[in-house]
Amino acid sequence: MNITIALLGILAWFAIGCLISYYAKRRMGPGVAEYFIANRKIGGFIAAMTYSATTYSAFMMVGLVGLAYAVGVSAMGFELTYLMSTILLLLYFAPQFWSIGRRYNCITPSELLSKRYESDALGGIVTIFSLLMLIPYMSIQFTGIGYLLEGLAGIPYLLGIMIAFIIIITYTLWAGMRSVAWTDALQSLIMIASSIILLFYVIYSHFGSFGNFFIALQTHHPKLLSARNIPYQKFIGLSIPWMFFALTNPQVSQRMFISKDRKSLKNMIIGFSIFGFIYTFIVINLGLAARSIFPNISHTDMVTSQILSNVPVVLSLLVFLGIVAASVSTVNSITLTLSSMCTVDIFGKISRADEKRRLLFGKLMVPVIAVLAFLFAMGKFGVIVELSVMSSAGLLATAPSYIGVFWKKATKMGSLTSILAGGTLTAIMYFTKQFPLGIWPGVWCAIVSTITFIVVSLATERPQHIDI
């Protein structure tokens, strides 16, 4: 694929997205709740698609394809652990959070915590903590696009991430959550359709059938079919942070607030579950197929680029746009959520500004947050899979606080100290590269933050005034 074709494809997709955003703008009402959570009026299909597009990003079609290429079906165990955990968490917590959010008019997950634990400071601390953890995660979406454009079309890395930045700012600023959710629906459909077509093309053009593909794996790469290719310490370290992703990552937990009714919320969970199973199967098998076809790729984040360099241009462009769409939708969602948290949990609490000024502040924060992620992406820090897990491992420190919403003995001091203890420990371990007993930071974070939360809460127990 040459530069002209890639840029024309992006331009066409961007134009369609702008039309959707324009229509969303016309439907948008006034107010902070309307801008950040579409006034809780998103239907089931759109909710399912925006949840899927927000969750599945460049991590899947770039990072997880590369991981499957390197370790085989062990990568599927890692991803299915995440998927099943997310479904279970959603089945229990989504109806609870949806109900609490409507009852107490919560716009952000951190606002839910501040109201439950009766502490404005807690909401502000969770917001700052989320910013520190999610800026690196946002940056890998830019990185995924930059690697693909560089490897597939020869577009310089910096130009690639600048293109992504422009698209993200446009979609997010135009109409807030309604724009992001509606464009996510388009982007998730591109993601799933293009990846299905790519998988069938790769399998049937190189192996003739799925049966022959699995026979080739058993014959030439039997080790890839072993579930033990990832050391158990690493497997647990990779999996634990993702098991609580639905609670600890605010861009996805905020989507528990947006459904217009319980039926829409149920359809969101069902739709995401179906999408997740299909997408996981596709991505893992693409990585396995690439290992058989291109056995000597040294940089696993470039596996997808190698695949797309050897398929018809139209298919390559379609899949490329699917990956760009996945990355853009994830950054859109994180940018909007972090902006809402800064607006509601910091600016709104400090200034006591009226709704018009809070909304203006929230819109101003959108480009600020996007610029921070863009600048981080310029550094190309780490491989995509491990950088994603590092961010999720840090956010794991908030899991006890979210789960503790329903524990009557939980206190604000228990929440504050557990987040600070778990987050600080995770950061120290990643920066020093010291993992005591060979246990990964995410596991240590879960252990330390949970114990701290329980012990401090029991020591500072007080009656709760909010009815959960």
C-alpha positions as CSV (number, residue, x, y, z in Angstrom):
1,M,0.0,0.0,0.0
2,N,1.4,3.4,-0.9
3,I,1.1,6.6,0.9
4,T,-1.6,8.0,-1.4
5,I,-3.9,5.1,-1.0
6,A,-3.5,5.1,2.8
7,L,-4.1,8.8,3.2
8,L,-7.2,8.7,0.8
9,G,-8.6,5.8,2.8
10,I,-8.1,7.7,6.1
11,L,-9.7,10.8,4.6
12,A,-12.8,8.9,3.4
13,W,-13.3,7.2,6.8
14,F,-12.7,10.5,8.6
15,A,-15.3,12.3,6.4
16,I,-17.9,9.6,7.2
17,G,-17.1,9.9,10.9
18,C,-17.4,13.7,10.7
19,L,-20.9,13.3,9.1
20,I,-21.9,11.1,12.0
21,S,-20.4,13.5,14.5
22,Y,-22.3,16.4,12.9
23,Y,-25.6,14.5,13.2
24,A,-24.8,13.7,16.8
25,K,-24.1,17.4,17.4
26,R,-27.6,18.3,16.1
27,R,-29.1,15.8,18.6
28,M,-27.1,17.0,21.5
29,G,-28.7,19.0,24.3
30,P,-27.2,21.4,26.8
31,G,-25.3,20.6,30.0
32,V,-22.4,18.6,31.4
33,A,-24.3,15.3,31.7
34,E,-25.3,15.6,28.1
35,Y,-21.8,16.2,26.9
36,F,-20.0,13.6,28.9
37,I,-22.6,10.7,29.2
38,A,-25.2,11.6,26.5
39,N,-27.7,12.4,29.3
40,R,-27.9,8.6,30.0
41,K,-29.9,8.0,26.8
42,I,-27.7,5.6,24.8
43,G,-29.6,2.5,23.4
44,G,-28.4,-1.1,23.7
45,F,-26.7,-1.6,20.3
46,I,-24.8,1.7,20.4
47,A,-23.8,1.0,24.0
48,A,-22.5,-2.5,23.1
49,M,-20.5,-1.1,20.1
50,T,-19.0,1.8,22.1
51,Y,-18.0,-0.5,24.9
52,S,-16.4,-3.0,22.5
53,A,-14.6,-0.3,20.5
54,T,-13.4,1.4,23.7
55,T,-12.1,-1.9,25.2
56,Y,-10.5,-3.4,22.1
57,S,-7.9,-1.2,20.7
58,A,-4.5,-1.4,18.9
59,F,-3.6,-3.8,21.7
60,M,-5.6,-6.5,19.9
61,M,-4.7,-6.2,16.2
62,V,-1.1,-5.1,16.9
63,G,-0.2,-6.2,20.4
64,L,-2.1,-9.4,20.8
65,V,-1.4,-10.6,17.3
66,G,2.3,-10.2,18.1
67,L,1.9,-12.0,21.5
68,A,0.2,-14.9,19.8
69,Y,3.0,-15.0,17.2
70,A,5.5,-15.3,20.0
71,V,3.9,-17.6,22.5
72,G,1.0,-19.3,20.6
73,V,-2.3,-20.3,22.2
74,S,-1.1,-19.2,25.6
75,A,-2.1,-15.7,24.4
76,M,-5.7,-16.9,24.1
77,G,-5.7,-18.0,27.7
78,F,-4.6,-14.6,28.7
79,E,-7.2,-12.8,26.6
80,L,-10.1,-15.2,27.5
81,T,-9.3,-14.7,31.2
82,Y,-9.8,-11.0,30.7
83,L,-13.0,-11.5,28.6
84,M,-14.7,-13.9,31.1
85,S,-13.8,-11.8,34.0
86,T,-15.2,-8.7,32.4
87,I,-18.5,-10.4,31.6
88,L,-18.8,-11.6,35.2
89,L,-18.0,-8.1,36.5
90,L,-20.5,-6.5,34.2
91,L,-23.3,-8.9,35.1
92,Y,-23.0,-8.0,38.7
93,F,-21.7,-4.4,38.9
94,A,-23.1,-2.8,35.7
95,P,-26.8,-2.9,37.0
96,Q,-25.6,-1.7,40.4
97,F,-23.5,1.2,39.1
98,W,-26.2,2.1,36.5
99,S,-28.8,2.3,39.3
100,I,-26.5,4.3,41.7
101,G,-25.4,6.6,39.0
102,R,-29.0,7.6,38.1
103,R,-30.0,7.9,41.8
104,Y,-27.1,10.1,42.8
105,N,-26.6,11.8,39.4
106,C,-23.0,10.5,39.0
107,I,-21.3,11.5,35.8
108,T,-17.9,9.9,36.5
109,P,-16.8,6.7,38.3
110,S,-14.6,8.8,40.6
111,E,-17.6,10.9,41.5
112,L,-19.4,7.7,42.5
113,L,-16.5,7.0,44.9
114,S,-16.5,10.5,46.3
115,K,-20.2,10.3,47.1
116,R,-20.1,6.8,48.5
117,Y,-17.1,7.6,50.8
118,E,-18.2,11.2,51.4
119,S,-14.9,12.7,50.3
120,D,-14.4,15.2,47.5
121,A,-10.7,14.8,47.9
122,L,-11.0,11.1,47.0
123,G,-12.6,12.0,43.7
124,G,-9.7,14.4,42.9
125,I,-7.0,11.9,43.9
126,V,-8.6,9.1,41.8
127,T,-8.7,11.6,38.8
128,I,-5.0,12.5,39.1
129,F,-4.1,8.9,39.6
130,S,-6.1,7.9,36.5
131,L,-4.4,10.6,34.5
132,L,-1.0,9.3,35.4
133,M,-1.9,5.7,34.6
134,L,-3.9,6.3,31.4
135,I,-1.7,8.7,29.5
136,P,0.8,5.9,28.7
137,Y,-2.1,3.6,27.7
138,M,-3.5,6.4,25.5
139,S,-0.1,6.8,23.9
140,I,0.1,3.2,22.7
141,Q,-3.0,3.8,20.6
142,F,-1.0,6.5,18.8
143,T,2.0,4.1,18.7
144,G,-0.1,1.4,17.1
145,I,-1.2,3.8,14.3
146,G,2.3,5.1,13.9
147,Y,3.9,1.7,13.5
148,L,1.2,0.6,11.0
149,L,1.5,3.7,8.8
150,E,5.3,3.4,8.9
151,G,5.5,-0.3,8.2
152,L,2.6,-0.5,5.7
153,A,2.7,2.7,3.7
154,G,6.1,4.3,4.5
155,I,4.4,7.3,6.2
156,P,6.8,8.6,8.9
157,Y,5.9,7.7,12.5
158,L,5.5,11.3,13.6
159,L,3.1,12.1,10.7
160,G,1.1,9.0,11.5
161,I,0.5,9.9,15.1
162,M,-0.3,13.5,14.1
163,I,-3.1,12.3,11.8
164,A,-4.5,10.2,14.7
165,F,-4.4,13.3,16.9
166,I,-6.4,15.4,14.5
167,I,-9.1,12.7,14.1
168,I,-9.4,12.2,17.9
169,I,-9.7,15.9,18.7
170,T,-12.4,16.4,16.0
171,Y,-14.6,13.5,17.1
172,T,-14.3,14.2,20.8
173,L,-14.8,17.9,20.8
174,W,-17.6,18.1,18.4
175,A,-20.4,16.4,20.3
176,G,-18.9,14.7,23.4
177,M,-20.2,11.2,24.3
178,R,-22.9,11.1,21.7
179,S,-20.4,11.7,19.0
180,V,-17.9,9.3,20.4
181,A,-20.5,6.5,20.9
182,W,-22.0,6.9,17.4
183,T,-18.6,7.0,15.7
184,D,-17.6,4.0,17.9
185,A,-20.5,2.0,16.4
186,L,-19.1,2.6,12.9
187,Q,-15.6,1.9,14.0
188,S,-16.4,-1.4,15.8
189,L,-18.2,-2.6,12.7
190,I,-15.2,-1.8,10.6
191,M,-13.0,-3.6,13.1
192,I,-14.9,-6.8,13.2
193,A,-15.8,-7.0,9.5
194,S,-12.3,-6.3,8.3
195,S,-10.6,-8.7,10.7
196,I,-13.0,-11.6,9.7
197,I,-12.3,-11.0,6.0
198,L,-8.5,-10.9,6.7
199,L,-8.5,-14.1,8.7
200,F,-10.4,-16.0,6.0
201,Y,-8.1,-14.6,3.2
202,V,-4.9,-15.5,5.1
203,I,-6.1,-19.0,6.0
204,Y,-7.5,-20.0,2.6
205,S,-4.8,-18.3,0.5
206,H,-1.9,-19.9,2.4
207,F,-3.4,-23.2,3.8
208,G,-6.5,-23.9,1.8
209,S,-8.7,-24.5,4.8
210,F,-8.8,-24.1,8.6
211,G,-8.3,-27.9,8.8
212,N,-5.0,-27.7,6.9
213,F,-4.0,-24.6,8.9
214,F,-4.3,-26.6,12.2
215,I,-2.5,-29.6,10.7
216,A,0.3,-27.3,9.6
217,L,0.6,-25.9,13.2
218,Q,0.7,-29.4,14.7
219,T,3.3,-30.5,12.2
220,H,5.7,-27.5,12.1
221,H,5.0,-25.5,15.2
222,P,3.6,-27.9,17.9
223,K,5.1,-25.8,20.7
224,L,2.7,-23.0,19.8
225,L,-0.2,-25.2,20.7
226,S,1.0,-25.6,24.3
227,A,-0.7,-23.5,27.0
228,R,2.5,-23.3,29.0
229,N,4.6,-21.0,26.7
230,I,4.1,-18.1,29.1
231,P,5.7,-18.7,32.5
232,Y,3.0,-18.9,35.2
233,Q,4.3,-15.8,37.0
234,K,4.2,-13.8,33.8
235,F,0.7,-15.2,32.9
236,I,-0.7,-14.2,36.3
237,G,1.1,-10.9,36.2
238,L,-0.4,-10.1,32.7
239,S,-3.9,-11.5,33.6
240,I,-4.7,-10.0,37.0
241,P,-4.7,-6.3,36.0
242,W,-7.1,-7.2,33.1
243,M,-9.4,-9.2,35.2
244,F,-10.6,-6.0,36.9
245,F,-10.4,-3.8,33.8
246,A,-14.1,-3.2,33.7
247,L,-14.0,-1.6,37.1
248,T,-10.6,0.1,37.3
249,N,-10.4,1.7,33.9
250,P,-12.8,4.8,34.1
251,Q,-13.3,5.0,30.3
252,V,-15.1,1.6,30.4
253,S,-16.7,1.8,33.8
254,Q,-18.2,5.2,32.9
255,R,-20.1,3.3,30.1
256,M,-22.1,1.6,32.9
257,F,-23.9,5.0,33.3
258,I,-24.9,5.8,29.7
259,S,-27.6,3.2,28.9
260,K,-31.2,4.6,28.7
261,D,-32.8,1.7,30.6
262,R,-32.0,-1.7,32.1
263,K,-32.9,-3.5,28.8
264,S,-30.3,-1.4,27.0
265,L,-27.7,-2.2,29.7
266,K,-28.4,-5.9,29.3
267,N,-28.0,-5.7,25.5
268,M,-24.8,-3.8,26.0
269,I,-23.4,-6.8,28.0
270,I,-24.6,-9.4,25.5
271,G,-23.4,-7.5,22.5
272,F,-19.9,-7.0,24.0
273,S,-19.7,-10.7,25.0
274,I,-20.4,-11.8,21.4
275,F,-18.1,-9.2,19.9
276,G,-15.3,-10.2,22.4
277,F,-15.4,-13.9,21.7
278,I,-15.3,-13.4,17.9
279,Y,-12.6,-10.8,17.9
280,T,-10.4,-12.8,20.3
281,F,-10.6,-15.9,18.1
282,I,-9.7,-13.9,15.0
283,V,-6.7,-12.1,16.5
284,I,-5.2,-15.2,18.0
285,N,-5.4,-17.2,14.8
286,L,-4.0,-14.4,12.8
287,G,-0.9,-14.4,15.1
288,L,-0.6,-18.2,14.8
289,A,-1.0,-18.1,11.0
290,A,1.7,-15.3,10.7
291,R,4.1,-17.5,12.7
292,S,3.8,-20.2,10.0
293,I,4.0,-17.9,7.1
294,F,6.6,-15.4,8.3
295,P,8.7,-17.3,10.9
296,N,11.5,-14.8,11.4
297,I,9.9,-11.5,12.5
298,S,12.0,-10.2,15.4
299,H,9.8,-7.2,16.5
300,T,6.4,-8.7,17.4
301,D,4.6,-5.3,17.2
302,M,5.4,-5.4,13.4
303,V,3.7,-8.8,12.7
304,T,0.4,-7.2,11.6
305,S,2.2,-4.8,9.3
306,Q,4.0,-7.9,7.7
307,I,0.6,-9.6,7.2
308,L,-1.0,-6.6,5.6
309,S,2.0,-6.1,3.3
310,N,1.2,-9.5,1.7
311,V,-2.6,-9.2,1.1
312,P,-4.5,-7.3,-1.7
313,V,-4.4,-3.5,-1.3
314,V,-8.1,-3.1,-0.8
315,L,-8.2,-5.7,2.0
316,S,-5.0,-4.2,3.5
317,L,-6.6,-0.7,3.5
318,L,-9.8,-2.0,5.1
319,V,-8.0,-3.8,7.9
320,F,-5.7,-0.8,8.4
321,L,-8.7,1.4,8.8
322,G,-10.2,-1.0,11.3
323,I,-7.0,-0.8,13.4
324,V,-6.9,3.0,13.2
325,A,-10.6,3.0,14.1
326,A,-9.9,0.8,17.2
327,S,-7.1,3.1,18.4
328,V,-9.1,6.3,17.8
329,S,-12.2,5.0,19.6
330,T,-10.1,4.1,22.6
331,V,-8.3,7.4,22.8
332,N,-11.6,9.3,22.2
333,S,-13.2,7.5,25.1
334,I,-10.3,7.9,27.5
335,T,-9.9,11.6,26.6
336,L,-13.5,12.3,27.1
337,T,-13.6,10.4,30.4
338,L,-10.5,12.0,31.8
339,S,-11.8,15.4,30.8
340,S,-15.1,14.7,32.6
341,M,-13.2,13.6,35.7
342,C,-11.1,16.7,35.7
343,T,-14.2,18.8,35.2
344,V,-16.5,17.1,37.8
345,D,-14.1,15.9,40.4
346,I,-11.5,18.7,40.4
347,F,-12.6,21.9,38.7
348,G,-16.2,21.6,39.8
349,K,-15.3,20.9,43.5
350,I,-12.6,23.6,43.7
351,S,-14.3,26.5,41.8
352,R,-18.0,25.7,42.5
353,A,-18.5,27.1,38.9
354,D,-21.9,27.0,37.2
355,E,-22.6,24.4,34.6
356,K,-21.7,26.6,31.6
357,R,-18.2,27.3,32.9
358,R,-17.7,23.6,33.9
359,L,-18.7,22.5,30.4
360,L,-16.3,25.0,28.9
361,F,-13.5,23.8,31.1
362,G,-14.3,20.2,30.1
363,K,-14.0,21.0,26.4
364,L,-10.7,22.8,27.0
365,M,-9.3,19.8,28.8
366,V,-9.9,17.5,25.8
367,P,-7.0,18.9,23.6
368,V,-4.8,19.2,26.7
369,I,-5.1,15.5,27.6
370,A,-4.8,14.5,23.9
371,V,-1.6,16.5,23.6
372,L,-0.1,14.8,26.7
373,A,-0.7,11.4,25.2
374,F,0.7,12.5,21.8
375,L,3.9,13.7,23.4
376,F,4.3,10.5,25.4
377,A,3.8,8.5,22.1
378,M,6.7,10.3,20.5
379,G,9.0,8.5,23.0
380,K,8.0,5.0,21.9
381,F,8.3,3.6,25.4
382,G,8.1,-0.2,25.6
383,V,6.2,-2.8,23.6
384,I,2.5,-2.4,23.3
385,V,1.4,-5.4,25.4
386,E,3.6,-4.7,28.4
387,L,2.9,-0.9,28.4
388,S,-0.9,-1.7,28.4
389,V,-0.5,-4.1,31.3
390,M,1.6,-1.6,33.2
391,S,-1.2,1.0,33.1
392,S,-3.8,-1.6,34.0
393,A,-1.6,-2.8,36.9
394,G,-1.4,0.6,38.4
395,L,-5.2,1.2,38.1
396,L,-5.7,-2.1,39.9
397,A,-5.1,-0.1,43.1
398,T,-8.6,1.3,42.7
399,A,-10.4,-2.1,42.5
400,P,-10.9,-2.5,46.3
401,S,-12.5,0.9,46.5
402,Y,-15.0,0.2,43.7
403,I,-15.8,-3.3,45.1
404,G,-16.0,-1.8,48.6
405,V,-18.8,0.5,47.5
406,F,-21.1,-2.3,48.6
407,W,-19.3,-3.0,51.9
408,K,-20.8,-1.1,54.7
409,K,-17.6,-1.0,56.7
410,A,-15.5,0.6,53.9
411,T,-14.3,4.1,54.7
412,K,-12.7,7.0,52.8
413,M,-9.4,6.5,54.6
414,G,-9.4,2.8,53.6
415,S,-10.0,3.9,50.0
416,L,-7.4,6.7,50.0
417,T,-4.6,4.7,51.6
418,S,-5.2,1.6,49.5
419,I,-5.0,3.6,46.2
420,L,-1.8,5.5,47.3
421,A,-0.1,2.3,48.6
422,G,-0.9,0.1,45.7
423,G,-0.2,2.8,43.0
424,T,3.1,3.8,44.6
425,L,4.3,0.3,44.9
426,T,3.4,-0.5,41.3
427,A,5.2,2.6,40.0
428,I,8.3,1.8,42.1
429,M,8.4,-1.8,40.9
430,Y,8.1,-0.9,37.2
431,F,10.7,1.8,37.4
432,T,13.3,-0.3,39.3
433,K,12.4,-3.5,37.5
434,Q,12.5,-5.3,40.9
435,F,9.7,-7.9,41.3
436,P,10.0,-9.6,44.7
437,L,9.6,-13.4,44.6
438,G,9.2,-13.1,40.9
439,I,5.7,-11.8,41.3
440,W,4.6,-9.2,38.8
441,P,3.6,-5.7,40.0
442,G,-0.1,-6.1,39.2
443,V,-0.4,-9.0,41.6
444,W,1.5,-7.1,44.3
445,C,-0.7,-4.1,43.7
446,A,-3.8,-6.2,44.2
447,I,-2.5,-7.8,47.4
448,V,-1.2,-4.6,49.0
449,S,-4.2,-2.4,48.1
450,T,-6.7,-5.0,49.2
451,I,-5.1,-5.7,52.5
452,T,-4.6,-1.9,53.1
453,F,-8.2,-1.2,52.2
454,I,-9.6,-3.8,54.6
455,V,-7.3,-3.1,57.5
456,V,-7.6,0.7,57.4
457,S,-11.4,0.6,56.8
458,L,-11.8,-1.6,59.9
459,A,-9.6,0.7,61.9
460,T,-11.5,3.8,60.8
461,E,-15.0,2.3,60.6
462,R,-17.8,4.8,60.7
463,P,-21.5,4.7,59.7
464,Q,-22.2,5.4,56.0
465,H,-24.8,8.0,55.2
466,I,-25.4,7.2,51.6
467,D,-27.9,4.4,50.9
468,I,-26.3,1.9,48.5
